[in-house]
Amino acid sequence: MSASREKKQRQSAGQNLTQKELKEAKEAQAAKRKSILYWVIGVVVVILVAALLIWNSNFFQNRATAVTVNGHNFTAGEVEYYYNSAYQQEYQLYYYSTMGITGLTNFNPATDPKDQYVDEEQTQTYYDYFMESALDALTQVAALTDAAEKDGFSLDLSESGKETYNSTIASMKDNATTSGYSYASYLQAIYGSHMTTGIYESCLKRAIMLTEYQQAHQDTLTYTDEDYTTYYDENKDSIDTFSYEVAFLSGSAPSTTDEDGNTVEATEEEKTAAMEAAKANADKLMADVEAGGDFAELADAYVQEDSANTFRSTETTGSSLSTTYGDWLKDAARAEGDINVFESTSGYYVVRFLDRYLDETPTADIRHILVKAELTQEDDPATEDVDESTIPTDEAMEAAKAEAESLLAQWEAGDKTAESFGELAKANSDDSGSASNGGLYTQVSEGQMVDTFNDWIFDSEHTEGDTGLVENTNSGMYGWHVMYFQAWNDPTWKINAKSSFQNDDMTSWIESITEGYEAVKADGFKYVD
């Protein structure tokens, strides 16, 4: 793949990433494309020139078979479509890593995929990895298409599928215009010179159709209470919620500055002394707590003394516990009040166990319409700690509330259904993450949303169809929410268990479908960029 196109792909990926996409896991596979040359050279110069013009327009290359899978032929453009899909997914992991989420990928979009490796042993380049993913994707496409036809599944898109298809095309065209491209040239900038609007739209339609087919199969999968009980018993250390208190006492030796203003790092002796002092403080803190002292008050004295020290009382699932002290908390012998000291690379943790339990709090499905307050103020340079341009006036907040009340009244004057609320959200919500989905958020867990939003959702008295207004005073989201409560759902652990069951069963199903299918490179593969 050319360096210039890789750069354009990186730019496109960065521009289109959203917070919603940040929640998505690495699931899809990808592929590149191929083409075949088959033409007859004429003896007349005019014919030869015409043929060369056709050749330079990629007429033949775009139609040549690059890969075959059990009777299904794929062009270079189709191969590159799936190659790019794999590239984009890896780019998203890279993007997450720039936000502090480490350990997801070694990929660097600034380097040619052919010049960097997936593994430390350097047995596979990222180019080979993306191409392998592409061929795997084409194999699944062929197998799933055959299976869908065999099952009598309609190859026509559902109404929802058509909506997804049309909105995706519209979004792509909007991005093209914003970037200064025509629709066709924008697709080529992203996918390569052999991509056409026809190939792209065909790939997109097929992808949506096969997703609907897979979803239809997944919807037939059911699980019993015994399945869930077994899952919990086998994974309770990860599923259970742990309540504990933890203080961190820093053992880092501070650097100093010499007379020339240069930073002087601490010596090994100073680093050792700092760790020893932290250990002594940790041991003393534990002893004082065991003697009946209040952990929070005692720890606060250390926090006040050094800002690098911390204390918190927290609850978290076992899967999210620190590896430094997680195993100790998970030990079945733990009892309320147990306390211990744990060494880390930069200090010591004092941890006290409080409780362990299975959180059965239900999740909720809700819809909302966000009405943002208009920002009309200019920043006042006299107030250094406040940027007034990001804060609405009281009048703007009142105007947003009035609009929210009007929208709620409009819904109440209609048939008062979830569907009608969804249509209202599509037309009016300022929340780009949910507006296109009718303002719907499913399986929302307690504490996941901002406080006022969360408090309204988890009012235990809620029943289907409840509505309300919620003020939002969080930076960047000032305004009012029109709320609609749709349904209570399973607790988070049960949702995760079902997802695990479905992933295993769907993987086995696809493996059985693709058995005997193989992607074979054809002569046109040489045209894959």
Protein Blocks (a to p, Z undefined) as FASTA:
>chain_A
ZZklmmmmmmmmmmmpcfklmmpccfbccddddddddddddfbfklmmmmmmmmmnommm
mmpcfbdcehiacdfklmmmmmmmmmmmmmmmmmmmmnopghkbccdfkbcfklccfbfn
lpacfklmmmmmmmmmmmmmmmmmmmmmmnopafbdcfklmmmmmmmmmmmmmmmmmnop
afklmmmmmnopkbcfklmmmmmmmmmmmmmmmmmmmmmpccdfklmmmmmmmmmmmmpc
cddddddddfbdcddddfkopacdddfklmmmmmmmmmmmmmmmmmmmmnopafklmmmm
mmmmpmkbccddddddfklgcfklmmmmmpmkbcghiacddddfkbccddddfbdcddfb
dcddddddddddddfbdcdfklmkbcfklpccfklmmmmmmmmmmmmmmmmmmnopaklm
mmmmmmmpcbfklmmnoopaehiaehkacfklmmmmmmmkbcehiacddddfbehiaccd
ddddfbdcddfklmmmmmmmmmmmmmmmmmmmmgoiacdddfklmmpZZ
